[in-house]
Amino acid sequence: FIYYDFDVFDDFDCDTAFLLGMIFTDGSLYEYSNTGKQFIRIINKNKYLIENCRDILKSNLEIHFVKEREYNGIKQGGFYYLHISNEDIIDELIEFGMCEKKNSNIKFPYLPDELYPHFIRGLWAGSGSIALSKNAIASAFSSCSFEFILDLEKQLNKIGLTKRNINTNKHTKTENFYIKYSVNDTKKLYDYIYKNVTPLTIYKLHQEKLFSFFEEKIMKTPKRKMIRK
């Protein structure tokens, strides 16, 4: 018997907002060809993130693993996933904007301002990336939906990040759009999305990279001398 917290999207909080962000990036909505019923799969290479999604749902869903294999020289698999077929939860997600073929059609959801940091941290866990060099750091978000990435950029600009152009990734088979931020804006992003983080909504890999970079930078910054007047 599989159980869920059926009120998870009614009692909307920071954990739920993170879960929604994860589903909007790492989740896909499908339909059984024989019955027409819909189901959702949330996929990620980090098992703890899938476990956290399950814990937010307060469910006993089985976590599946697909081994990494190579097909025609291309590596596939090596990820964990949840299979959600509960109609009530799926209906709730559709109301928030989840859809089939979401890559190009998904819309940025309307949420209370205080929940956007947690939602965007969920997006960050799914489609965020970090590029590190010795003295610099850059962060980026990507999406196949131009409208979605445009609204995300507007939200980040609203909270103080520099206005950015939407770029097109020319190295992907399907059309893909991204926004990229340099050091100062990455620090603002870090402060924004990791404020009031909860145990179930942390993305360890990116947080550790960001924290170590900025802490090291602070330690190396020479202290300003006080000038007596």
TORPA-4810 file (N, C-alpha, C, O; in nm, 3 decimals):
<nodes>
NODE_1_0.085_-0.119_0.000_0.000_0.000_0.000_0.089_0.125_0.000_0.172_0.142_0.089_F
NODE_2_0.070_0.212_-0.099_0.150_0.334_-0.111_0.072_0.450_-0.051_-0.045_0.470_-0.083_I
NODE_3_0.137_0.527_0.035_0.069_0.641_0.095_0.145_0.771_0.064_0.265_0.769_0.037_Y
NODE_4_0.071_0.882_0.070_0.126_1.016_0.046_0.064_1.112_0.147_-0.034_1.079_0.214_Y
NODE_5_0.123_1.230_0.157_0.056_1.342_0.221_-0.024_1.413_0.112_0.032_1.490_0.034_D
NODE_6_-0.154_1.386_0.107_-0.236_1.439_-0.002_-0.254_1.590_0.008_-0.299_1.653_-0.089_F
NODE_7_-0.221_1.649_0.121_-0.237_1.793_0.139_-0.107_1.869_0.118_-0.098_1.988_0.150_D
NODE_8_-0.006_1.801_0.064_0.127_1.861_0.056_0.126_1.991_-0.024_0.199_2.084_0.010_V
NODE_9_0.044_2.000_-0.130_0.041_2.121_-0.210_-0.070_2.217_-0.168_-0.082_2.326_-0.223_F
NODE_10_-0.150_2.175_-0.071_-0.248_2.267_-0.012_-0.183_2.345_0.102_-0.201_2.467_0.113_D
NODE_11_-0.107_2.274_0.185_-0.034_2.338_0.295_0.104_2.379_0.244_0.205_2.322_0.284_D
NODE_12_0.106_2.478_0.156_0.228_2.513_0.082_0.329_2.581_0.174_0.298_2.682_0.237_F
NODE_13_0.451_2.524_0.182_0.556_2.583_0.264_0.688_2.577_0.188_0.689_2.547_0.069_D
NODE_14_0.799_2.606_0.257_0.928_2.611_0.188_0.969_2.474_0.133_1.029_2.467_0.026_C
NODE_15_0.939_2.366_0.205_0.971_2.232_0.155_0.892_2.202_0.028_0.947_2.147_-0.068_D
NODE_16_0.764_2.237_0.028_0.680_2.213_-0.089_0.729_2.295_-0.208_0.728_2.247_-0.321_T
NODE_17_0.770_2.420_-0.183_0.820_2.506_-0.291_0.946_2.446_-0.353_0.961_2.448_-0.475_A
NODE_18_1.036_2.393_-0.269_1.156_2.327_-0.321_1.118_2.206_-0.406_1.172_2.187_-0.515_F
NODE_19_1.025_2.125_-0.357_0.979_2.007_-0.431_0.922_2.048_-0.566_0.949_1.982_-0.667_L
NODE_20_0.844_2.156_-0.569_0.787_2.203_-0.696_0.898_2.242_-0.793_0.889_2.211_-0.912_L
NODE_21_1.001_2.309_-0.743_1.114_2.344_-0.828_1.185_2.222_-0.883_1.224_2.219_-1.000_G
NODE_22_1.204_2.121_-0.799_1.265_1.996_-0.844_1.182_1.930_-0.953_1.235_1.884_-1.054_M
NODE_23_1.050_1.926_-0.933_0.961_1.861_-1.030_0.959_1.938_-1.161_0.954_1.878_-1.268_I
NODE_24_0.964_2.072_-1.153_0.961_2.153_-1.275_1.087_2.137_-1.358_1.086_2.165_-1.478_F
NODE_25_1.197_2.092_-1.297_1.321_2.073_-1.372_1.353_1.925_-1.395_1.386_1.885_-1.507_T
NODE_26_1.344_1.844_-1.290_1.382_1.703_-1.300_1.263_1.608_-1.309_1.281_1.486_-1.310_D
NODE_27_1.143_1.663_-1.316_1.024_1.579_-1.328_0.966_1.583_-1.469_0.985_1.681_-1.541_G
NODE_28_0.897_1.478_-1.506_0.830_1.471_-1.637_0.693_1.408_-1.619_0.676_1.313_-1.542_S
NODE_29_0.596_1.463_-1.690_0.458_1.413_-1.686_0.433_1.328_-1.809_0.454_1.372_-1.922_L
NODE_30_0.389_1.204_-1.786_0.364_1.110_-1.895_0.220_1.058_-1.887_0.147_1.086_-1.792_Y
NODE_31_0.183_0.984_-1.990_0.050_0.923_-1.995_0.062_0.778_-2.038_0.129_0.747_-2.137_E
NODE_32_-0.003_0.688_-1.963_-0.005_0.547_-2.004_-0.083_0.534_-2.134_-0.196_0.582_-2.144_Y
NODE_33_-0.025_0.469_-2.233_-0.091_0.458_-2.363_-0.215_0.370_-2.359_-0.308_0.390_-2.437_S
NODE_34_-0.219_0.273_-2.267_-0.332_0.180_-2.263_-0.449_0.230_-2.179_-0.563_0.191_-2.203_N
NODE_35_-0.422_0.316_-2.080_-0.529_0.362_-1.991_-0.555_0.513_-2.000_-0.663_0.560_-1.963_T
NODE_36_-0.457_0.587_-2.049_-0.472_0.732_-2.055_-0.443_0.801_-1.923_-0.446_0.924_-1.915_G
NODE_37_-0.416_0.723_-1.818_-0.385_0.782_-1.688_-0.244_0.843_-1.689_-0.156_0.795_-1.761_K
NODE_38_-0.227_0.947_-1.611_-0.100_1.018_-1.608_-0.014_0.977_-1.489_-0.064_0.932_-1.386_Q
NODE_39_0.116_0.993_-1.505_0.209_0.970_-1.395_0.328_1.064_-1.410_0.354_1.117_-1.518_F
NODE_40_0.399_1.084_-1.300_0.515_1.172_-1.298_0.637_1.096_-1.251_0.629_1.014_-1.160_I
NODE_41_0.749_1.122_-1.314_0.877_1.068_-1.267_0.970_1.183_-1.233_0.987_1.276_-1.312_R
NODE_42_1.030_1.176_-1.115_1.133_1.273_-1.074_1.266_1.200_-1.079_1.284_1.097_-1.014_I
NODE_43_1.361_1.253_-1.156_1.488_1.186_-1.182_1.603_1.273_-1.136_1.604_1.394_-1.161_I
NODE_44_1.702_1.213_-1.069_1.822_1.286_-1.032_1.935_1.187_-1.004_1.910_1.075_-0.960_N
NODE_45_2.058_1.229_-1.029_2.172_1.142_-1.004_2.207_1.133_-0.855_2.278_1.042_-0.812_K
NODE_46_2.157_1.228_-0.777_2.184_1.229_-0.633_2.070_1.161_-0.557_1.958_1.212_-0.554_N
NODE_47_2.100_1.047_-0.498_1.995_0.971_-0.430_1.932_1.050_-0.317_1.811_1.041_-0.296_K
NODE_48_2.012_1.127_-0.242_1.958_1.197_-0.125_1.852_1.300_-0.166_1.759_1.326_-0.090_Y
NODE_49_1.866_1.359_-0.287_1.764_1.454_-0.334_1.632_1.383_-0.361_1.525_1.436_-0.331_L
NODE_50_1.640_1.264_-0.420_1.518_1.186_-0.445_1.458_1.140_-0.312_1.335_1.140_-0.296_I
NODE_51_1.543_1.102_-0.217_1.493_1.066_-0.083_1.424_1.185_-0.017_1.320_1.169_0.047_E
NODE_52_1.481_1.303_-0.033_1.420_1.423_0.026_1.286_1.454_-0.037_1.192_1.494_0.032_N
NODE_53_1.275_1.437_-0.169_1.146_1.457_-0.237_1.042_1.361_-0.180_0.928_1.400_-0.154_C
NODE_54_1.082_1.237_-0.161_0.990_1.138_-0.103_0.950_1.176_0.039_0.835_1.161_0.078_R
NODE_55_1.047_1.226_0.116_1.017_1.265_0.255_0.923_1.385_0.260_0.836_1.392_0.347_D
NODE_56_0.939_1.480_0.167_0.848_1.595_0.163_0.706_1.548_0.131_0.609_1.603_0.183_I
NODE_57_0.695_1.448_0.045_0.565_1.390_0.012_0.510_1.302_0.125_0.395_1.261_0.122_L
NODE_58_0.596_1.275_0.226_0.560_1.186_0.337_0.506_1.054_0.282_0.399_1.007_0.319_K
NODE_59_0.585_0.996_0.194_0.542_0.877_0.121_0.638_0.761_0.145_0.750_0.779_0.192_S
NODE_60_0.591_0.641_0.112_0.674_0.522_0.118_0.707_0.472_-0.023_0.738_0.354_-0.042_N
NODE_61_0.700_0.561_-0.121_0.732_0.525_-0.259_0.870_0.460_-0.270_0.964_0.499_-0.201_L
NODE_62_0.879_0.360_-0.356_1.008_0.296_-0.380_1.097_0.388_-0.464_1.049_0.453_-0.558_E
NODE_63_1.224_0.393_-0.429_1.321_0.467_-0.510_1.387_0.369_-0.606_1.448_0.270_-0.563_I
NODE_64_1.376_0.396_-0.734_1.431_0.308_-0.837_1.568_0.360_-0.882_1.595_0.480_-0.874_H
NODE_65_1.652_0.269_-0.928_1.783_0.307_-0.979_1.804_0.247_-1.118_1.779_0.129_-1.140_F
NODE_66_1.850_0.330_-1.210_1.883_0.284_-1.346_2.035_0.287_-1.360_2.096_0.394_-1.353_V
NODE_67_2.094_0.172_-1.381_2.240_0.163_-1.393_2.289_0.236_-1.518_2.219_0.246_-1.619_K
NODE_68_2.411_0.287_-1.507_2.471_0.355_-1.621_2.519_0.253_-1.724_2.590_0.158_-1.690_E
NODE_69_2.478_0.274_-1.847_2.521_0.187_-1.957_2.561_0.274_-2.075_2.530_0.393_-2.081_R
NODE_70_2.630_0.213_-2.168_2.673_0.287_-2.287_2.602_0.232_-2.410_2.607_0.112_-2.438_E
NODE_71_2.536_0.321_-2.485_2.466_0.284_-2.608_2.525_0.364_-2.723_2.516_0.487_-2.726_Y
NODE_72_2.584_0.292_-2.818_2.644_0.358_-2.935_2.741_0.470_-2.895_2.745_0.577_-2.955_N
NODE_73_2.819_0.441_-2.792_2.919_0.537_-2.748_2.867_0.647_-2.658_2.944_0.735_-2.618_G
NODE_74_2.737_0.645_-2.626_2.677_0.749_-2.542_2.637_0.688_-2.408_2.565_0.587_-2.405_I
NODE_75_2.682_0.748_-2.298_2.647_0.699_-2.165_2.506_0.742_-2.128_2.469_0.859_-2.142_K
NODE_76_2.428_0.646_-2.079_2.292_0.675_-2.035_2.269_0.608_-1.900_2.337_0.512_-1.864_Q
NODE_77_2.172_0.659_-1.826_2.139_0.600_-1.696_2.224_0.659_-1.585_2.273_0.771_-1.594_G
NODE_78_2.240_0.580_-1.479_2.314_0.627_-1.363_2.236_0.727_-1.281_2.293_0.824_-1.229_G
NODE_79_2.105_0.705_-1.269_2.022_0.799_-1.193_1.918_0.725_-1.109_1.891_0.607_-1.131_F
NODE_80_1.860_0.798_-1.014_1.753_0.749_-0.927_1.623_0.819_-0.966_1.625_0.931_-1.017_Y
NODE_81_1.511_0.751_-0.941_1.384_0.819_-0.972_1.269_0.771_-0.884_1.270_0.660_-0.831_Y
NODE_82_1.170_0.861_-0.871_1.042_0.830_-0.808_0.935_0.825_-0.914_0.936_0.904_-1.009_L
NODE_83_0.843_0.730_-0.900_0.731_0.716_-0.992_0.603_0.752_-0.914_0.564_0.679_-0.823_H
NODE_84_0.539_0.863_-0.951_0.420_0.912_-0.881_0.298_0.897_-0.972_0.294_0.955_-1.080_I
NODE_85_0.201_0.820_-0.926_0.081_0.799_-1.009_-0.047_0.843_-0.940_-0.157_0.820_-0.991_S
NODE_86_-0.034_0.907_-0.823_-0.153_0.951_-0.752_-0.221_1.067_-0.826_-0.158_1.169_-0.853_N
NODE_87_-0.348_1.050_-0.859_-0.420_1.148_-0.941_-0.437_1.282_-0.871_-0.429_1.386_-0.936_E
NODE_88_-0.459_1.281_-0.739_-0.479_1.406_-0.666_-0.353_1.493_-0.671_-0.361_1.613_-0.695_D
NODE_89_-0.238_1.431_-0.648_-0.112_1.506_-0.650_-0.081_1.555_-0.791_-0.036_1.668_-0.809_I
NODE_90_-0.106_1.471_-0.890_-0.082_1.511_-1.029_-0.172_1.628_-1.068_-0.127_1.722_-1.134_I
NODE_91_-0.299_1.623_-1.028_-0.392_1.734_-1.057_-0.344_1.864_-0.993_-0.352_1.971_-1.054_D
NODE_92_-0.292_1.855_-0.870_-0.240_1.974_-0.802_-0.122_2.032_-0.880_-0.112_2.153_-0.898_E
NODE_93_-0.033_1.945_-0.926_0.085_1.990_-1.000_0.047_2.053_-1.133_0.110_2.149_-1.177_L
NODE_94_-0.054_1.998_-1.198_-0.102_2.056_-1.325_-0.157_2.196_-1.301_-0.140_2.285_-1.385_I
NODE_95_-0.224_2.216_-1.188_-0.275_2.349_-1.155_-0.162_2.450_-1.138_-0.178_2.568_-1.169_E
NODE_96_-0.047_2.404_-1.089_0.069_2.492_-1.074_0.140_2.516_-1.207_0.226_2.605_-1.216_F
NODE_97_0.106_2.438_-1.311_0.166_2.461_-1.442_0.241_2.343_-1.500_0.294_2.354_-1.611_G
NODE_98_0.247_2.229_-1.428_0.312_2.111_-1.482_0.234_2.063_-1.604_0.111_2.066_-1.605_M
NODE_99_0.305_2.018_-1.707_0.237_1.974_-1.829_0.323_1.871_-1.901_0.443_1.860_-1.877_C
NODE_100_0.260_1.795_-1.989_0.335_1.704_-2.075_0.417_1.787_-2.173_0.380_1.900_-2.205_E
NODE_101_0.528_1.730_-2.219_0.619_1.803_-2.307_0.656_1.937_-2.242_0.659_2.042_-2.307_K
NODE_102_0.684_1.930_-2.110_0.706_2.052_-2.031_0.829_2.129_-2.074_0.837_2.250_-2.051_K
NODE_103_0.925_2.061_-2.137_1.051_2.127_-2.167_1.033_2.261_-2.237_1.100_2.359_-2.204_N
NODE_104_0.941_2.267_-2.334_0.922_2.391_-2.408_0.795_2.465_-2.369_0.776_2.580_-2.408_S
NODE_105_0.707_2.400_-2.291_0.575_2.459_-2.263_0.556_2.506_-2.119_0.461_2.580_-2.092_N
NODE_106_0.643_2.466_-2.028_0.618_2.495_-1.887_0.625_2.645_-1.859_0.705_2.717_-1.918_I
NODE_107_0.541_2.689_-1.767_0.532_2.831_-1.731_0.584_2.851_-1.588_0.575_2.762_-1.504_K
NODE_108_0.638_2.969_-1.563_0.687_3.005_-1.430_0.567_3.026_-1.339_0.478_3.105_-1.373_F
NODE_109_0.561_2.959_-1.224_0.441_2.967_-1.139_0.435_3.095_-1.056_0.538_3.156_-1.025_P
NODE_110_0.315_3.134_-1.021_0.297_3.245_-0.928_0.301_3.189_-0.786_0.226_3.097_-0.753_Y
NODE_111_0.389_3.244_-0.702_0.402_3.202_-0.563_0.418_3.327_-0.476_0.456_3.433_-0.527_L
NODE_112_0.391_3.316_-0.347_0.423_3.427_-0.257_0.574_3.454_-0.260_0.653_3.361_-0.272_P
NODE_113_0.613_3.580_-0.250_0.755_3.618_-0.262_0.845_3.541_-0.166_0.959_3.508_-0.201_D
NODE_114_0.796_3.513_-0.045_0.881_3.447_0.054_0.911_3.301_0.019_1.000_3.240_0.079_E
NODE_115_0.837_3.244_-0.077_0.860_3.105_-0.115_0.947_3.091_-0.240_0.994_2.981_-0.270_L
NODE_116_0.970_3.200_-0.313_1.051_3.191_-0.434_1.195_3.145_-0.408_1.248_3.070_-0.490_Y
NODE_117_1.262_3.186_-0.298_1.398_3.135_-0.276_1.402_2.983_-0.271_1.497_2.922_-0.322_P
NODE_118_1.302_2.921_-0.210_1.299_2.775_-0.196_1.264_2.708_-0.330_1.320_2.605_-0.365_H
NODE_119_1.171_2.768_-0.403_1.137_2.717_-0.537_1.259_2.725_-0.628_1.290_2.630_-0.700_F
NODE_120_1.329_2.839_-0.626_1.445_2.856_-0.713_1.560_2.766_-0.670_1.639_2.722_-0.753_I
NODE_121_1.570_2.737_-0.539_1.670_2.639_-0.494_1.638_2.501_-0.549_1.729_2.424_-0.579_R
NODE_122_1.509_2.468_-0.563_1.470_2.343_-0.628_1.508_2.342_-0.775_1.555_2.240_-0.826_G
NODE_123_1.488_2.454_-0.844_1.532_2.466_-0.983_1.684_2.451_-0.992_1.737_2.386_-1.082_L
NODE_124_1.751_2.513_-0.895_1.898_2.510_-0.889_1.949_2.366_-0.877_2.050_2.330_-0.938_W
NODE_125_1.878_2.285_-0.798_1.917_2.144_-0.781_1.896_2.066_-0.911_1.965_1.967_-0.936_A
NODE_126_1.801_2.113_-0.993_1.771_2.041_-1.117_1.846_2.093_-1.238_1.901_2.014_-1.315_G
NODE_127_1.848_2.226_-1.258_1.906_2.279_-1.382_2.011_2.386_-1.359_2.055_2.451_-1.454_S
NODE_128_2.053_2.405_-1.235_2.157_2.504_-1.208_2.295_2.446_-1.230_2.315_2.325_-1.221_G
NODE_129_2.390_2.533_-1.260_2.528_2.486_-1.279_2.625_2.591_-1.228_2.593_2.710_-1.220_S
NODE_130_2.744_2.545_-1.193_2.850_2.633_-1.143_2.978_2.605_-1.221_3.014_2.490_-1.245_I
NODE_131_3.046_2.713_-1.260_3.178_2.701_-1.323_3.279_2.770_-1.232_3.265_2.889_-1.201_A
NODE_132_3.379_2.696_-1.190_3.480_2.748_-1.097_3.616_2.758_-1.163_3.657_2.667_-1.236_L
NODE_133_3.685_2.868_-1.139_3.826_2.879_-1.174_3.899_2.931_-1.051_3.838_2.945_-0.945_S
NODE_134_4.027_2.960_-1.063_4.106_2.996_-0.945_4.051_3.120_-0.874_4.040_3.122_-0.752_K
NODE_135_4.017_3.222_-0.951_3.974_3.348_-0.889_3.834_3.391_-0.930_3.795_3.505_-0.904_N
NODE_136_3.760_3.303_-0.993_3.628_3.343_-1.042_3.528_3.230_-1.027_3.564_3.112_-1.017_A
NODE_137_3.403_3.268_-1.027_3.294_3.171_-1.022_3.179_3.225_-1.105_3.153_3.346_-1.106_I
NODE_138_3.110_3.137_-1.175_2.993_3.176_-1.254_2.882_3.075_-1.228_2.909_2.957_-1.207_A
NODE_139_2.760_3.123_-1.230_2.645_3.035_-1.210_2.548_3.052_-1.326_2.545_3.157_-1.390_S
NODE_140_2.468_2.949_-1.352_2.375_2.956_-1.465_2.253_2.869_-1.439_2.259_2.770_-1.366_A
NODE_141_2.142_2.908_-1.501_2.020_2.828_-1.506_1.988_2.803_-1.652_2.015_2.888_-1.737_F
NODE_142_1.931_2.687_-1.682_1.892_2.658_-1.820_1.752_2.600_-1.825_1.703_2.542_-1.727_S
NODE_143_1.687_2.616_-1.940_1.552_2.562_-1.962_1.526_2.558_-2.111_1.580_2.639_-2.187_S
NODE_144_1.443_2.464_-2.153_1.401_2.459_-2.294_1.284_2.552_-2.320_1.243_2.570_-2.435_C
NODE_145_1.230_2.611_-2.215_1.119_2.705_-2.228_1.171_2.848_-2.219_1.220_2.890_-2.114_S
NODE_146_1.160_2.923_-2.329_1.207_3.062_-2.329_1.127_3.145_-2.229_1.184_3.226_-2.156_F
NODE_147_0.996_3.125_-2.226_0.910_3.203_-2.137_0.946_3.176_-1.991_0.946_3.268_-1.909_E
NODE_148_0.976_3.050_-1.958_1.011_3.014_-1.821_1.141_3.082_-1.778_1.147_3.142_-1.671_F
NODE_149_1.244_3.072_-1.861_1.374_3.129_-1.824_1.367_3.282_-1.820_1.437_3.346_-1.743_I
NODE_150_1.281_3.340_-1.905_1.261_3.485_-1.905_1.200_3.531_-1.773_1.244_3.630_-1.714_L
NODE_151_1.097_3.458_-1.726_1.032_3.495_-1.600_1.124_3.470_-1.480_1.119_3.543_-1.382_D
NODE_152_1.207_3.366_-1.489_1.306_3.341_-1.382_1.405_3.457_-1.375_1.439_3.504_-1.267_L
NODE_153_1.452_3.503_-1.491_1.546_3.616_-1.494_1.483_3.740_-1.434_1.548_3.815_-1.361_E
NODE_154_1.355_3.763_-1.464_1.285_3.880_-1.409_1.276_3.871_-1.256_1.294_3.972_-1.187_K
NODE_155_1.248_3.752_-1.205_1.239_3.734_-1.060_1.374_3.759_-0.993_1.380_3.822_-0.887_Q
NODE_156_1.482_3.710_-1.053_1.615_3.729_-0.995_1.659_3.875_-1.007_1.727_3.927_-0.918_L
NODE_157_1.621_3.941_-1.115_1.648_4.084_-1.130_1.572_4.165_-1.024_1.623_4.264_-0.972_N
NODE_158_1.452_4.120_-0.995_1.367_4.188_-0.896_1.431_4.188_-0.758_1.412_4.283_-0.681_K
NODE_159_1.506_4.082_-0.725_1.566_4.075_-0.590_1.711_4.125_-0.589_1.781_4.109_-0.489_I
NODE_160_1.755_4.185_-0.700_1.883_4.254_-0.697_1.993_4.204_-0.788_2.099_4.266_-0.795_G
NODE_161_1.971_4.093_-0.860_2.073_4.046_-0.953_2.070_4.132_-1.080_1.965_4.184_-1.118_L
NODE_162_2.185_4.145_-1.144_2.195_4.227_-1.265_2.106_4.171_-1.376_2.097_4.049_-1.393_T
NODE_163_2.042_4.259_-1.450_1.958_4.215_-1.561_2.045_4.145_-1.664_2.150_4.196_-1.704_K
NODE_164_1.999_4.027_-1.708_2.078_3.948_-1.802_1.999_3.920_-1.929_1.876_3.915_-1.929_R
NODE_165_2.073_3.902_-2.039_2.012_3.859_-2.164_1.988_3.708_-2.158_2.057_3.636_-2.087_N
NODE_166_1.889_3.663_-2.234_1.863_3.519_-2.245_1.949_3.466_-2.359_1.938_3.513_-2.473_I
NODE_167_2.034_3.368_-2.330_2.123_3.311_-2.431_2.068_3.179_-2.483_1.993_3.110_-2.413_N
NODE_168_2.104_3.144_-2.604_2.066_3.016_-2.664_2.186_2.925_-2.668_2.293_2.963_-2.717_T
NODE_169_2.170_2.803_-2.617_2.277_2.704_-2.621_2.276_2.637_-2.758_2.180_2.568_-2.793_N
NODE_170_2.380_2.658_-2.834_2.386_2.606_-2.971_2.447_2.466_-2.978_2.464_2.411_-3.086_K
NODE_171_2.480_2.410_-2.862_2.546_2.279_-2.859_2.452_2.167_-2.813_2.498_2.057_-2.780_H
NODE_172_2.323_2.194_-2.811_2.225_2.092_-2.772_2.136_2.058_-2.891_2.113_2.141_-2.979_T
NODE_173_2.085_1.935_-2.891_1.999_1.890_-3.002_1.866_1.966_-3.003_1.816_2.004_-3.108_K
NODE_174_1.810_1.986_-2.883_1.685_2.062_-2.873_1.716_2.205_-2.829_1.818_2.230_-2.764_T
NODE_175_1.629_2.297_-2.863_1.650_2.437_-2.829_1.657_2.454_-2.677_1.570_2.406_-2.605_E
NODE_176_1.760_2.521_-2.631_1.782_2.537_-2.488_1.828_2.679_-2.459_1.912_2.734_-2.530_N
NODE_177_1.771_2.738_-2.354_1.801_2.877_-2.320_1.865_2.883_-2.181_1.838_2.799_-2.096_F
NODE_178_1.950_2.983_-2.159_2.014_2.993_-2.028_2.045_3.138_-1.991_2.058_3.225_-2.078_Y
NODE_179_2.057_3.160_-1.861_2.105_3.288_-1.808_2.228_3.259_-1.724_2.236_3.157_-1.656_I
NODE_180_2.324_3.350_-1.729_2.451_3.327_-1.663_2.489_3.448_-1.578_2.469_3.563_-1.619_K
NODE_181_2.544_3.421_-1.459_2.581_3.528_-1.366_2.727_3.513_-1.324_2.777_3.402_-1.309_Y
NODE_182_2.795_3.627_-1.306_2.935_3.625_-1.265_2.946_3.634_-1.113_2.849_3.610_-1.041_S
NODE_183_3.065_3.668_-1.063_3.096_3.653_-0.921_2.998_3.726_-0.829_2.938_3.664_-0.741_V
NODE_184_2.982_3.856_-0.848_2.901_3.934_-0.755_2.756_3.888_-0.752_2.695_3.878_-0.646_N
NODE_185_2.701_3.861_-0.871_2.562_3.815_-0.876_2.547_3.673_-0.822_2.444_3.639_-0.765_D
NODE_186_2.650_3.591_-0.840_2.646_3.456_-0.785_2.642_3.462_-0.632_2.575_3.381_-0.569_T
NODE_187_2.715_3.557_-0.574_2.710_3.575_-0.428_2.569_3.617_-0.384_2.518_3.567_-0.284_K
NODE_188_2.507_3.708_-0.458_2.370_3.750_-0.427_2.274_3.632_-0.439_2.185_3.615_-0.356_K
NODE_189_2.293_3.551_-0.544_2.209_3.433_-0.564_2.224_3.337_-0.448_2.126_3.285_-0.396_L
NODE_190_2.349_3.312_-0.408_2.378_3.222_-0.296_2.309_3.270_-0.169_2.246_3.192_-0.099_Y
NODE_191_2.323_3.400_-0.140_2.260_3.456_-0.019_2.108_3.446_-0.025_2.042_3.425_0.077_D
NODE_192_2.053_3.460_-0.145_1.908_3.458_-0.163_1.849_3.318_-0.147_1.753_3.299_-0.073_Y
NODE_193_1.906_3.221_-0.218_1.842_3.089_-0.219_1.881_3.001_-0.101_1.812_2.903_-0.073_I
NODE_194_1.990_3.035_-0.031_2.029_2.953_0.084_1.995_3.017_0.218_2.040_2.971_0.323_Y
NODE_195_1.914_3.123_0.214_1.865_3.181_0.338_1.749_3.097_0.389_1.657_3.065_0.313_K
NODE_196_1.752_3.062_0.516_1.645_2.982_0.579_1.627_2.846_0.513_1.515_2.795_0.502_N
NODE_197_1.739_2.786_0.469_1.731_2.653_0.409_1.689_2.551_0.515_1.724_2.564_0.632_V
NODE_198_1.613_2.450_0.474_1.568_2.346_0.566_1.643_2.215_0.536_1.699_2.201_0.428_T
NODE_199_1.644_2.120_0.629_1.719_1.996_0.609_1.680_1.919_0.482_1.764_1.852_0.422_P
NODE_200_1.554_1.929_0.441_1.508_1.853_0.325_1.524_1.928_0.193_1.494_1.874_0.087_L
NODE_201_1.570_2.054_0.200_1.575_2.133_0.076_1.714_2.185_0.045_1.729_2.285_-0.026_T
NODE_202_1.815_2.120_0.096_1.951_2.163_0.071_2.006_2.090_-0.051_1.979_1.972_-0.071_I
NODE_203_2.085_2.162_-0.132_2.155_2.097_-0.243_2.303_2.104_-0.210_2.368_2.206_-0.233_Y
NODE_204_2.356_1.995_-0.156_2.489_1.994_-0.095_2.600_2.033_-0.192_2.687_2.113_-0.158_K
NODE_205_2.596_1.976_-0.313_2.708_1.994_-0.406_2.732_2.141_-0.437_2.843_2.192_-0.420_L
NODE_206_2.627_2.210_-0.483_2.643_2.351_-0.518_2.667_2.438_-0.396_2.745_2.533_-0.401_H
NODE_207_2.600_2.406_-0.286_2.619_2.488_-0.166_2.762_2.480_-0.118_2.821_2.582_-0.081_Q
NODE_208_2.819_2.360_-0.117_2.956_2.343_-0.070_3.055_2.417_-0.160_3.150_2.479_-0.111_E
NODE_209_3.033_2.412_-0.292_3.121_2.483_-0.385_3.113_2.633_-0.364_3.215_2.702_-0.358_K
NODE_210_2.990_2.683_-0.352_2.970_2.826_-0.332_3.030_2.872_-0.199_3.099_2.974_-0.193_L
NODE_211_3.001_2.797_-0.094_3.047_2.835_0.040_3.199_2.838_0.045_3.258_2.933_0.096_F
NODE_212_3.262_2.733_-0.008_3.409_2.726_-0.001_3.472_2.839_-0.082_3.573_2.895_-0.041_S
NODE_213_3.413_2.872_-0.198_3.469_2.979_-0.282_3.462_3.113_-0.210_3.561_3.185_-0.202_F
NODE_214_3.344_3.147_-0.160_3.327_3.279_-0.100_3.396_3.290_0.036_3.446_3.397_0.071_F
NODE_215_3.401_3.181_0.112_3.473_3.185_0.239_3.623_3.203_0.215_3.689_3.278_0.287_E
NODE_216_3.675_3.133_0.115_3.818_3.146_0.083_3.849_3.287_0.034_3.954_3.344_0.066_E
NODE_217_3.757_3.343_-0.045_3.776_3.479_-0.096_3.779_3.580_0.018_3.860_3.673_0.018_K
NODE_218_3.690_3.562_0.114_3.684_3.652_0.229_3.814_3.643_0.311_3.867_3.744_0.356_I
NODE_219_3.864_3.518_0.328_3.985_3.499_0.407_4.107_3.565_0.341_4.197_3.613_0.409_M
NODE_220_4.108_3.566_0.205_4.223_3.620_0.132_4.216_3.772_0.115_4.315_3.835_0.081_K
NODE_221_4.097_3.829_0.137_4.082_3.974_0.119_4.154_4.048_0.230_4.122_4.029_0.348_T
NODE_222_4.250_4.133_0.196_4.323_4.206_0.302_4.232_4.303_0.375_4.148_4.369_0.315_P
NODE_223_4.252_4.309_0.506_4.170_4.400_0.586_4.213_4.544_0.560_4.331_4.575_0.552_K
NODE_224_4.114_4.631_0.548_4.144_4.772_0.525_4.197_4.836_0.654_4.146_4.811_0.763_R
NODE_225_4.298_4.918_0.638_4.354_4.988_0.754_4.266_5.106_0.790_4.214_5.177_0.704_K
NODE_226_4.250_5.125_0.918_4.174_5.240_0.966_4.260_5.366_0.956_4.375_5.367_0.999_M
NODE_227_4.205_5.470_0.898_4.277_5.596_0.884_4.229_5.693_0.991_4.111_5.727_0.998_I
NODE_228_4.322_5.736_1.073_4.286_5.830_1.180_4.282_5.972_1.123_4.372_6.014_1.050_R
NODE_229_4.179_6.043_1.158_4.166_6.182_1.111_4.210_6.277_1.221_4.206_6.399_1.201_K
</nodes>
